[in-house]
Amino acid sequence: MIKGFKEFISQGNALELAVAVIIGAAFKPIVDAITKVILDIIGQVIGSPNFDSVGQFKIFASSEEYIQPGTIITAVVNFFLVAIAVYFCIVMPMNKLKERQKKAVEAGPDAPTDVELLAEIRDLLASKN
C-alpha cells in the first residue's frame, strides 16, 4: 500500500496538481483585491456593489424573508470579474512571455561575427598544417 502511494505521489500529475493548488491559493488575495476594486467602482456607479435586492419578492405577505433572485446575478458578475482578473493578470502575461520565449528559440543563436568566422578559418588552416 505504501509503495503504491509513493508511486502515485511521484507521478508528475499529482505534483503538478499540488503546485497548482498552492499557487492558486497564493493568487487568491490578488484576485480578491482586483475584484473588490471593480465591485467598489460598480458600487459607486449604481449605488450598491451587489445586485442582491434586484427582483426581490415575498411569496406570502406575512413572511419576513424575501426571496432574492438578484443573488444569482451577483454571483455571475463576481464570476466574470474573477475570470477577467485572472485572464488579464495571469493568463495574458504568461501567454506574452511564452510567445517571447518561442520567438527567441525560433531565432536561434546569433550568427557569428566576421571576426569569429575569420578566427575559425584561421584555426582550421592552422590545424591542416
Secondary structure as GFF3:
##gff-version 3
##sequence-region A 1 129
A	DSSP	alpha_helix	2	10	.	.	.	ID=ss1
A	DSSP	alpha_helix	12	46	.	.	.	ID=ss2
A	DSSP	alpha_helix	70	86	.	.	.	ID=ss3
A	DSSP	pi_helix	87	91	.	.	.	ID=ss4
A	DSSP	alpha_helix	92	107	.	.	.	ID=ss5
A	DSSP	alpha_helix	114	128	.	.	.	ID=ss6
###
